[in-house]
Amino acid sequence: MAQFTAGEDTLALEGAGAVRGAFHAIERLRARGAEGRGLSAGALDLLIRLSAASDDGISIGALAQAAGVSSRNVTGLVDTLERDGLAERIPDRRDRRSVLARVTPAGLAWVDSFRRPTQAAMAAVFRGFTPAEVTQLRHLCLRLVENQHRLDQHLSQADGTNTTQP
């Protein structure tokens, strides 16, 4: 690490490495639980988002933006969820040209059955942490996300791209 930084301070890089390692550890655990139940991590993420959306459904574009992925990716994931009976496409009552996605009762049941084992797994991952430490970790991670979002906006303004849209 010191050679990469030419002898300068490595604390920020070490912090980023630790965050990346923690992220991958949590994602591996989450993916293992989802795949064991027949869903990819991406499909799980969408299913959870759909379960939190209103009964009216949510557009593919809004899902893509919330998940930070392309509409094309979301379309494929909704196809998978729809095939498995966990989500459905419905016409948008406000715009007949548009189609929305929403969770089905089977999808809600799937999320509910996934919730308890996930809560137990996360409790095990955070074993030994005090509630104050978990709260502080959450706060610090959200600050990282906020800082990255601001940096991304600045860089996209500087190079003339718009990375806020999928």
N, C-alpha and C positions, 0 to 999 in steps of 0.2 A: 504494500500500500504506500509506503513512504517513497519508493522509487516513482510510482505513478504521480504522486503529488509533488515531486521534486523537493522533498523534505519539508514541505509546508504542512499546516495543520490538517489532520485527517479526521477530526471529530465529526464533521458533517457527513463525510463519506461513510464512516463507520456507523453513524446513526441511520443513514439511508440503507446500508447493508443489513442492519438489524431489523429495520422495518420490513424490508423485502423478505428476509428470512421468516419473520413472524407471519407476514401475509401468506407466503407459500405454505407454511405449516397449517394455518387455519383453512386455506383453500383446499389442501390435500384432504384434510379431515372432512370438510363439507362435501367435497366431490365424492369421497368414498361413501358417505352416507346417501347421497343422491343416486349415484350409480348403482349402489346396492338395491335401490328401489326403482331402477329402470330409467332414471333421468340424468341427463348431462348437467353439469354445474350451470351452464347457460340457461337451459330449460327450467331448472329449479329457480334461478333468479327471476325469470319472467313469471313463473307460476306464483311466486311469492308476491311480486308486484301486482299481478292480476288479482290475487286474493285480497289485496289491500285497496284496490280500486273500487269505484262505485259500481252498483249493479247495472248501470248504463253502459259500462265497458270503457275501454280506452283505445285510442288510435294506435296503429303500428308506429307512426312517427313519434308519438309521445312516449311510447314504451322504449323505442330506440334511444331517444334523447335521455330518458331517465337512466337507462342501463349503460349509456355511453358507447353504444355500438351502432352499426348501420341498420337502416330499415330492412335491407335485404336479409341480414342475419336474423333479425327479429321475425321476419316473415317465415323463414325456415323453422325457427324454434316454435312459433305458433302452429305451424303445420304439424310438427311433432306432437305438441300438446293436444291439438285437436284430434289427431289420429288416435291418441291414447284416451280420449274422452275427458281430458282434464280442462280443456278450454274450448271455446267456440267463437266463431265469427258471427257477428250480428250486424244488421244495417244500422247506420247512424240515423237516428230520428231527425236530427237537425240538418243533415246533408245526405241526400239519397245517393250521391256519388261515392260516399265514404263508407268504409266498413270498420267496425270496432271489434276488439277482442275482449272477451270476459271469461272469468273462471266459471266452471260448471260446479254443480254440487259434488261430483266425484273429485274435482280438483280441490275444492275446499276440504273434503275429507282427507285427501292425500296430504295437503299441507298440515292439517291437524295431526295426522298420524306421524308426520315427520318432526313436528315441533318438540315433543317430549324427548326423544332420543338426542335431538340437536341441543336442547337445553342441558341435558346431562353431559354431553360431550364438551360443551363450552365450559360448564362448571368444572370439569376435570382439567381442561386446558388452563383455566385461571385459578386452579387450586393453589393455595398459599398466598394469593393476592388479597389484600384487604379491599373492602368496598371503595375506600378512598383511592387506592392505587388504580383500580379498574376505572373509576370515574376520571382520574387524571389521565390515564392512558387514552381513554376515549376522547377526552378534550384535546390532547396533544395530536392524536391522529386526525381529528377533524380540522385542527389548525394546519396540519400538513396538506390536507386536501384543499383547504381554502387558499393557502399559499400557492399550491401548484396550479389551481384554477386561475388565480391572478397572473401568474407567470405565463401560463398558456395564452391568456388573453393578450398580454403585452407582446409576446412573441408573434402571435398571429396578426396583430396590428402592425408590427414592425416588418413582417415579410408579406403582408397583404393577403394572407389566407384567413379563413374562418374555420377554426377547429371546434367551435361550440356546436356546430350542426353536424349530425351524423352523415 
